[in-house]
Amino acid sequence: MSIKPEDEAFLHDMVIQLDETIRKLAIEEREITEKLGIVRVEELKEFWQQALSEEEEKFFRITLDYWDRSLIRVWAHSSRAHDTRVKVGHTLMLCVLN
């Protein structure tokens, strides 16, 4: 797989930006977790991992407040950033190996 130098530079920049985004999201997650408390965070993790029954999930959705939704948003963004970071890393490794 041959890649143009400017494309490789773009991928390197993307890695740097993704790493920074992941760091910021980790800080935001810690701050929100402190506000919510360990018990609520554990409940939210069960919800996030879809470990609740349909009835439990229906009730749980009613109880979500701003900070709950904020933490879920951070988890979603973090997951996407990690997935993208892995893909960009693999692409760069393929470029280096070829």
Summary of the structure (lengths in Angstrom):
residues: 98
radius of gyration: 18.1
end to end distance: 5.9
largest distance: 53.9
contacts: 235
relative contact order: 0.17
helix: 87%
strand: 0%
